Amino acid sequence: MRLFLIVIFIFYNTSIFAEVDTDQWQDSNLTYKDLIDQGFEVKAYDINTITTDVGLILVFFVTVLQKEKEVYECQEYQTFDGNMKTLDMSVVCRELTQPYKRGVNT
């Protein structure tokens, strides 16, 4: 019985390691506006805020948009000072794809 449990434990543990260079979100050049103009609808939205010790406010927005079986996730990162003046902002939208192995510059 112990041998059986050990064998099951070994097989179970080796199957739980994820592939470290596999991704399922591929960067896109599309913007929020492009996606909405193409008929995508917002299906989910989340926002997180972090305030740093030096008074900066970091805001992270994640929006999921879908049209039929096509899904995009857009991530927006903003940095504000204490007066809510935008210091930095970036937006990237990624398309849901079949998992693929990431390579250099992908």
HELIX and SHEET records of a PDB file:
HELIX    1   1 ARG A    2  THR A   14  1                                  13    
HELIX    2   2 TYR A   32  ASP A   37  1                                   6    
SHEET    1   A 5 THR A  22  SER A  28  0                                        
SHEET    2   A 5 THR A  86  LYS A 101 -1                                        
SHEET    3   A 5 GLU A  70  PHE A  80 -1                                        
SHEET    4   A 5 ILE A  57  LYS A  67 -1                                        
SHEET    5   A 5 GLU A  41  THR A  51 -1                                        
END                                                                             
